[in-house]
């Protein structure tokens, strides 16, 4: 086998191995780690209010797990795309210049594989709006926990009494959920998004 063939096998093996973190994020379910004591031991609220807040958090846990899973999945794939598409844009012109007549078939196969891999990644990245989805889910998750910690530490920032505080807290949580839901709907993949304007190659 020529040196080009070894490079081809090496490229394919590395591309598969480095995709593992993304595949792992797609298949597994992450666990929530809010950290510290929650509502059940908070001294700012009465027992009845603590129970209401604990029940509310239990109902939103499924949504938080979904947001965290989605953010982790899109984050891993986003960086996978960056790590392969940026070097390939530099490597392909160099490889083309290095081709020689004696090993043209082997070298051209490597260039074809790299080009195809890059094109597929760009199409998926653009079509599934990977960077936008990552920002939306990560932003929603971060905003909720900022709100959650603020209620635990500074409940007076939500109102003058417990009823006003938890009511305002519930309203703000609903606002965050609507933001993420709207962003998720706006970022739904479509065939048109995979098409580059003026038939030019797109970049991340």
Phi, psi and omega in degrees: 000145178281168179296330178296323179295319177297319178298321180296312178297319180297319179295313181297317180296317180294320179298321180289315182295320182285348176279348184303314178302323178292315179297320178297319179293328179289320188273329185265164174250123181282158178257148179277139178228074182296330176080138176076181180284146184257204185295330187296340180242010183283130184273355181283340187240159176285168181299319180295318180292321178299321179294319178298316181292322178295318178296319179297317180295322179296328180284334182263355181302319179300320178294319180295320177296318179298314179300315181295319177299313181296316179298318180294319180296310181292326179297312180297316181291325178300312181287330174298315179298315180299316183293339180255324184284324180293310177297325182295326179294336177270324186287318186302311178300324179292318179296320179298320179291335183272352180298145174225161187298324184294325182242032187299318183298315181292317182290322179292328177296318179298315179298320179296317180295315179297316180296318180294317179300314180297316181297320179295316180297316179297320180295315179293319181298317180285316184295319180269004177048055189300312183294321180292319179294319178300314180297319183295310182290321179292321179295316179298316179297314181295318180297319180297313183291331173296317179294318180300313180291327179293322178294322179293320186267322185226066182299335181295341178289348179262348181159179185274334181224172185300317182299314180293323181294310182288330177295314179293325177296313179299320180297316181292324176297317178299322179296318179296317180297320178295320179300311182293320179297317178295320179295319179297318179293317179294332183264016177298138182293147177215157181296323182298328182290342180275351181271128179281140178296137179059025177061025178264152179293133180268163176229163181285000000 
